[in-house]
């Protein structure tokens, strides 16, 4: 098991400074947002090696209302553009020697479907199936992320994630569980692990208020029990956020952003304590 953290939560801080902080804090790895036009991936790979910091994978770049990044868009043209963009993200994962790309089947922030009678779901399944060719070619795993109903509109719970992965039906498509979203959408912190066991690739973690582990009310004892029963041994990725009202904007301004460093340190310490229970 390895402890990682998502670069997205650091907002506008340059990626080089994020990686240096993450390495110095003691994380094993980092998950970097796959903004393919923002980074020189070769430079990032070199820096990761200099810091002895693994890049486990990349967080898929998809945000509403950019319809050309929406794999579940009503427009076939927009869906094709989204597929092309995600293929570039898969290539970026390979460039940094990562193993996975997190994929939200519907754009983050799109909280209402565009179609009827489950059309959005079908569009998303078809789009992800089309991504599997590039994923297989480069040996990259596509990790489906369930998001709560206030942040996305089709894959919300662990059960949804399992059904989606099974419908796509490809060995390079798996899923993650996120404690923050589970707290809103799932019946408890253990059952989703039992449902997702055969499809589970990584975990995302934050507390109930999306702050550092231990600052909310999530029962991480149940979470650990689920990990044990599912034999999970992959990356656990911290994805807490500084306090603020906009769930889609990580940079909350000052002085709030100063807390993200504290949250990162506290969460790593909390994970290390949980690890002793495994």
Buried (B, 14 or more C-beta within 10 A) or exposed (E): BBBBBBBBBBBEBEBEEBBBBBBEBEBBBBBBBBBBEEBEBEEBBEBBEEBEBBBBBBBBBBBBEBBBBBBBBBBEEBBBBBBEBBBEBBBBBBBBEBBBBBBBBBBBBBBEBBEEEEEBBBBBBBBBBBBBBBBBEBEBBBBBBBBBEEBBBBBBBBBBBBBBBEBBEBEBBBBBBBBBBBBBBBEBBBBBBEBBBEBBBBBBBBBBBBBBBBBBEBBBEBBBBBBEEBEBEBBBBBBBBBBBEEBEEBBBEEEBBEBBBEBBBBBBBBBEEBEEEE
